[in-house]
Amino acid sequence: MPAQSRLRSSAGRLYARSWRAAQSALDRAAPASERARRRLPVLPAEPVSRRYGLDLGNALDRTYIEGFLRANAGDVRGRVLEIHDDHYTRLIGGDRVTRGDILDADPAATRATIAGNLETGEGLPTGVFDCFICTQTLSAIYDLRAAVAHAHDVLAPGGVLLVTAPSISQISLAHDAGGFPDVFHLTVTGLRLLLAEAFGASQITVESHGNVQSAASFLYGMPIEQVDPAILSPDDPEYAVVVCGRAVRS
């Protein structure tokens, strides 16, 4: 049986055992069911914000994203590519960056220096960037394998891809004009498989950030300004808000 099939089979058995154990516990506690119901927490029926908290402050997930990029700040150097704008290129790279380029698939995007499509590869240069900052973009792309392969190809030898993707998060349906709907959210396993296929397993590191408290806060759209910083850690990979990867073109 292939490794992925064995993994899915094992995960399915584990879930089934956990479900049966939970049902058994509920059956044993049936006489106290009324007391149990009174003790259940009452969660708000609506989120605080349906814009990831951006209408109230700064989005919680950006704390994890920025932390990941700062931890790899030494990679943000030379010629750097970023999608949609150059915010992190300037914030993290500073004077280590000799040239910053902005990639946008919209040919009308006035700030873009490169009009290109990460999914199809159309308009993308090959082998020129020392660093590619790709944050929260893969979730809006259908052909993930092609997108990661093209991310590999734009890098010069030794160039580094710094990529992040949503895991536990509100789903974007692109309600706003010009928005991009989510196609996929990723797990740390999924991101590892994607990066290893394009870059090689020895050239990548993958991590996840978030826990059940921060994930719940983010789902309710609470801005980081309204969240106790203590709940942002430690990280629990079973409740990842964001998954992050570093991949080097050999």
MOJO-V687682 format. One record per residue. N is the residue number from 0. SS is DSSP state (H for helix, E for strand, L for the rest). OMEGA is omega in radians with two decimals (none if undefined). D_CENTER is the distance of its C-alpha to the mean C-alpha in Angstrom with 1 decimal. Layout:
# MOJO-V687682
n:N ss:SS omega:OMEGA d_center:D_CENTER
n:N ss:SS omega:OMEGA d_center:D_CENTER
This chain:
# MOJO-V687682
n:0 ss:L omega:3.12 d_center:30.1
n:1 ss:L omega:-3.07 d_center:27.0
n:2 ss:H omega:-3.12 d_center:24.5
n:3 ss:H omega:3.12 d_center:21.8
n:4 ss:H omega:3.11 d_center:24.5
n:5 ss:H omega:3.13 d_center:25.7
n:6 ss:H omega:3.13 d_center:22.3
n:7 ss:H omega:3.14 d_center:22.0
n:8 ss:H omega:3.13 d_center:25.6
n:9 ss:H omega:3.13 d_center:25.2
n:10 ss:H omega:3.14 d_center:22.3
n:11 ss:H omega:3.12 d_center:24.5
n:12 ss:H omega:3.13 d_center:27.4
n:13 ss:H omega:3.13 d_center:25.6
n:14 ss:H omega:-3.11 d_center:24.4
n:15 ss:H omega:3.12 d_center:28.0
n:16 ss:H omega:3.14 d_center:29.6
n:17 ss:H omega:-3.14 d_center:27.5
n:18 ss:H omega:-3.13 d_center:28.3
n:19 ss:H omega:3.13 d_center:32.0
n:20 ss:H omega:3.12 d_center:32.2
n:21 ss:H omega:3.12 d_center:30.7
n:22 ss:H omega:3.12 d_center:33.3
n:23 ss:H omega:3.12 d_center:36.0
n:24 ss:H omega:3.12 d_center:35.3
n:25 ss:H omega:3.13 d_center:35.4
n:26 ss:H omega:-3.13 d_center:38.7
n:27 ss:H omega:-3.09 d_center:40.2
n:28 ss:L omega:-3.04 d_center:39.3
n:29 ss:H omega:-3.13 d_center:40.6
n:30 ss:H omega:-3.12 d_center:43.7
n:31 ss:H omega:-3.01 d_center:41.5
n:32 ss:H omega:-3.11 d_center:39.2
n:33 ss:H omega:3.09 d_center:40.4
n:34 ss:H omega:-3.14 d_center:39.9
n:35 ss:H omega:-3.14 d_center:36.3
n:36 ss:H omega:3.14 d_center:35.6
n:37 ss:H omega:-3.12 d_center:36.8
n:38 ss:H omega:-3.10 d_center:34.5
n:39 ss:L omega:3.10 d_center:31.3
n:40 ss:L omega:3.09 d_center:29.1
n:41 ss:L omega:-3.12 d_center:29.0
n:42 ss:L omega:3.10 d_center:25.6
n:43 ss:L omega:-3.12 d_center:25.6
n:44 ss:L omega:-3.12 d_center:25.7
n:45 ss:L omega:3.09 d_center:23.7
n:46 ss:L omega:3.05 d_center:20.7
n:47 ss:L omega:-3.13 d_center:21.5
n:48 ss:L omega:3.03 d_center:19.6
n:49 ss:L omega:3.11 d_center:18.1
n:50 ss:L omega:3.10 d_center:16.4
n:51 ss:L omega:-3.09 d_center:13.7
n:52 ss:L omega:-3.07 d_center:16.7
n:53 ss:L omega:3.08 d_center:17.0
n:54 ss:L omega:-3.14 d_center:20.6
n:55 ss:L omega:-3.09 d_center:21.4
n:56 ss:L omega:3.13 d_center:19.8
n:57 ss:L omega:-3.09 d_center:16.4
n:58 ss:L omega:-3.09 d_center:13.1
n:59 ss:L omega:-3.07 d_center:12.4
n:60 ss:H omega:-3.12 d_center:8.6
n:61 ss:H omega:3.07 d_center:10.0
n:62 ss:H omega:3.10 d_center:12.1
n:63 ss:H omega:-3.12 d_center:9.5
n:64 ss:H omega:-3.13 d_center:8.1
n:65 ss:H omega:3.09 d_center:11.8
n:66 ss:H omega:3.10 d_center:12.9
n:67 ss:H omega:-3.13 d_center:11.0
n:68 ss:H omega:3.12 d_center:12.5
n:69 ss:H omega:3.11 d_center:15.8
n:70 ss:H omega:3.13 d_center:16.0
n:71 ss:L omega:-3.05 d_center:16.0
n:72 ss:H omega:-3.13 d_center:18.1
n:73 ss:H omega:3.12 d_center:20.8
n:74 ss:H omega:-3.08 d_center:18.8
n:75 ss:L omega:-3.00 d_center:18.7
n:76 ss:L omega:3.08 d_center:22.3
n:77 ss:E omega:3.12 d_center:24.7
n:78 ss:E omega:-3.01 d_center:23.6
n:79 ss:E omega:3.07 d_center:19.9
n:80 ss:E omega:3.06 d_center:18.0
n:81 ss:E omega:-3.09 d_center:15.4
n:82 ss:E omega:3.01 d_center:14.5
n:83 ss:L omega:3.05 d_center:16.3
n:84 ss:L omega:-3.10 d_center:17.6
n:85 ss:L omega:-3.06 d_center:18.2
n:86 ss:H omega:-3.08 d_center:17.2
n:87 ss:H omega:3.06 d_center:15.4
n:88 ss:H omega:-3.12 d_center:18.0
n:89 ss:H omega:-3.07 d_center:20.7
n:90 ss:H omega:-3.03 d_center:19.3
n:91 ss:H omega:-3.03 d_center:18.3
n:92 ss:H omega:3.14 d_center:20.6
n:93 ss:H omega:-3.07 d_center:23.7
n:94 ss:H omega:3.02 d_center:26.9
n:95 ss:H omega:-3.11 d_center:25.3
n:96 ss:E omega:3.10 d_center:24.2
n:97 ss:E omega:3.08 d_center:27.2
n:98 ss:E omega:3.09 d_center:25.6
n:99 ss:E omega:3.10 d_center:22.5
n:100 ss:E omega:3.13 d_center:21.8
n:101 ss:E omega:3.13 d_center:19.7
n:102 ss:E omega:3.07 d_center:18.6
n:103 ss:E omega:3.13 d_center:18.9
n:104 ss:L omega:3.14 d_center:19.9
n:105 ss:L omega:-3.12 d_center:22.3
n:106 ss:L omega:3.14 d_center:25.6
n:107 ss:L omega:-3.13 d_center:26.6
n:108 ss:L omega:-2.99 d_center:23.9
n:109 ss:L omega:-3.10 d_center:26.2
n:110 ss:L omega:-3.06 d_center:24.0
n:111 ss:L omega:3.01 d_center:22.7
n:112 ss:L omega:3.10 d_center:24.6
n:113 ss:E omega:3.03 d_center:23.4
n:114 ss:E omega:-3.08 d_center:23.4
n:115 ss:L omega:-3.07 d_center:21.6
n:116 ss:L omega:-3.10 d_center:19.4
n:117 ss:L omega:-3.11 d_center:16.6
n:118 ss:L omega:-3.08 d_center:17.1
n:119 ss:L omega:-3.06 d_center:20.9
n:120 ss:L omega:-3.11 d_center:21.4
n:121 ss:L omega:3.08 d_center:24.0
n:122 ss:L omega:-3.09 d_center:24.8
n:123 ss:L omega:3.01 d_center:22.7
n:124 ss:L omega:-3.10 d_center:24.7
n:125 ss:L omega:2.98 d_center:24.8
n:126 ss:L omega:-3.03 d_center:24.8
n:127 ss:L omega:-2.99 d_center:24.9
n:128 ss:E omega:3.05 d_center:21.9
n:129 ss:E omega:3.13 d_center:21.6
n:130 ss:E omega:3.07 d_center:18.0
n:131 ss:E omega:3.09 d_center:15.2
n:132 ss:E omega:-3.06 d_center:12.5
n:133 ss:E omega:-3.07 d_center:9.8
n:134 ss:E omega:2.99 d_center:7.2
n:135 ss:L omega:-3.10 d_center:5.4
n:136 ss:L omega:-3.07 d_center:8.2
n:137 ss:H omega:-3.10 d_center:8.0
n:138 ss:H omega:-3.12 d_center:7.7
n:139 ss:H omega:-3.08 d_center:11.1
n:140 ss:L omega:-3.13 d_center:12.7
n:141 ss:L omega:-3.10 d_center:15.1
n:142 ss:L omega:-3.07 d_center:16.1
n:143 ss:H omega:-3.09 d_center:13.1
n:144 ss:H omega:3.10 d_center:15.6
n:145 ss:H omega:-3.13 d_center:17.5
n:146 ss:H omega:-3.14 d_center:14.7
n:147 ss:H omega:3.08 d_center:13.8
n:148 ss:H omega:3.11 d_center:17.6
n:149 ss:H omega:3.06 d_center:18.2
n:150 ss:H omega:3.05 d_center:15.7
n:151 ss:H omega:-3.00 d_center:17.8
n:152 ss:H omega:-3.14 d_center:21.0
n:153 ss:L omega:-3.09 d_center:20.6
n:154 ss:E omega:2.95 d_center:20.6
n:155 ss:E omega:3.04 d_center:24.0
n:156 ss:E omega:-3.06 d_center:25.0
n:157 ss:E omega:3.11 d_center:23.4
n:158 ss:E omega:-3.01 d_center:20.6
n:159 ss:E omega:2.96 d_center:17.1
n:160 ss:E omega:3.00 d_center:13.7
n:161 ss:E omega:-2.98 d_center:11.1
n:162 ss:E omega:3.03 d_center:7.7
n:163 ss:E omega:3.14 d_center:4.1
n:164 ss:E omega:3.11 d_center:1.7
n:165 ss:E omega:3.04 d_center:3.1
n:166 ss:L omega:3.01 d_center:5.6
n:167 ss:L omega:-3.04 d_center:8.7
n:168 ss:L omega:2.91 d_center:9.1
n:169 ss:L omega:3.13 d_center:11.9
n:170 ss:L omega:3.10 d_center:12.2
n:171 ss:L omega:3.04 d_center:13.1
n:172 ss:L omega:3.10 d_center:16.5
n:173 ss:L omega:3.11 d_center:17.2
n:174 ss:L omega:-3.09 d_center:20.1
n:175 ss:L omega:3.10 d_center:20.5
n:176 ss:L omega:3.13 d_center:22.4
n:177 ss:L omega:3.13 d_center:20.4
n:178 ss:L omega:-3.13 d_center:17.1
n:179 ss:L omega:3.14 d_center:14.9
n:180 ss:L omega:3.05 d_center:14.5
n:181 ss:L omega:3.03 d_center:11.5
n:182 ss:L omega:3.13 d_center:12.7
n:183 ss:L omega:2.80 d_center:10.2
n:184 ss:L omega:-3.00 d_center:7.4
n:185 ss:L omega:2.94 d_center:6.7
n:186 ss:L omega:3.12 d_center:8.3
n:187 ss:H omega:3.09 d_center:9.0
n:188 ss:H omega:3.13 d_center:12.1
n:189 ss:H omega:3.13 d_center:11.0
n:190 ss:H omega:3.12 d_center:9.0
n:191 ss:H omega:3.14 d_center:12.1
n:192 ss:H omega:3.14 d_center:14.4
n:193 ss:H omega:-3.09 d_center:13.1
n:194 ss:H omega:-3.13 d_center:13.4
n:195 ss:H omega:-3.14 d_center:16.6
n:196 ss:H omega:-3.07 d_center:18.2
n:197 ss:H omega:-3.00 d_center:18.0
n:198 ss:H omega:-3.00 d_center:18.5
n:199 ss:L omega:-3.04 d_center:20.2
n:200 ss:H omega:-3.10 d_center:19.3
n:201 ss:H omega:-3.05 d_center:21.2
n:202 ss:H omega:-3.02 d_center:19.2
n:203 ss:E omega:2.89 d_center:15.7
n:204 ss:E omega:-3.08 d_center:14.2
n:205 ss:E omega:3.14 d_center:11.0
n:206 ss:E omega:3.09 d_center:10.1
n:207 ss:E omega:-3.12 d_center:8.5
n:208 ss:E omega:3.13 d_center:9.2
n:209 ss:L omega:3.10 d_center:10.9
n:210 ss:L omega:-3.01 d_center:13.9
n:211 ss:H omega:3.14 d_center:15.9
n:212 ss:H omega:-3.13 d_center:17.3
n:213 ss:H omega:3.10 d_center:14.3
n:214 ss:H omega:3.12 d_center:12.5
n:215 ss:H omega:3.12 d_center:15.9
n:216 ss:H omega:-3.14 d_center:16.3
n:217 ss:H omega:3.11 d_center:13.1
n:218 ss:H omega:3.11 d_center:14.1
n:219 ss:L omega:3.07 d_center:17.5
n:220 ss:L omega:-3.14 d_center:16.3
n:221 ss:L omega:3.10 d_center:17.8
n:222 ss:L omega:-3.09 d_center:17.4
n:223 ss:H omega:-3.13 d_center:17.0
n:224 ss:H omega:-3.12 d_center:20.7
n:225 ss:H omega:-3.09 d_center:21.7
n:226 ss:L omega:3.05 d_center:19.9
n:227 ss:L omega:-3.12 d_center:21.7
n:228 ss:H omega:-3.09 d_center:19.9
n:229 ss:H omega:-3.09 d_center:21.2
n:230 ss:H omega:-3.10 d_center:18.8
n:231 ss:H omega:3.12 d_center:15.7
n:232 ss:L omega:0.02 d_center:16.8
n:233 ss:L omega:3.10 d_center:17.4
n:234 ss:L omega:3.07 d_center:14.2
n:235 ss:L omega:-3.04 d_center:14.7
n:236 ss:H omega:3.11 d_center:12.7
n:237 ss:H omega:3.13 d_center:14.1
n:238 ss:H omega:-3.08 d_center:12.4
n:239 ss:L omega:3.00 d_center:8.9
n:240 ss:L omega:-3.09 d_center:7.2
n:241 ss:E omega:2.97 d_center:4.1
n:242 ss:E omega:-3.03 d_center:4.4
n:243 ss:E omega:3.12 d_center:6.1
n:244 ss:E omega:3.01 d_center:9.1
n:245 ss:E omega:-3.10 d_center:12.4
n:246 ss:E omega:-3.08 d_center:14.8
n:247 ss:E omega:3.05 d_center:18.4
n:248 ss:L omega:-3.07 d_center:20.6
n:249 ss:L omega:none d_center:23.8
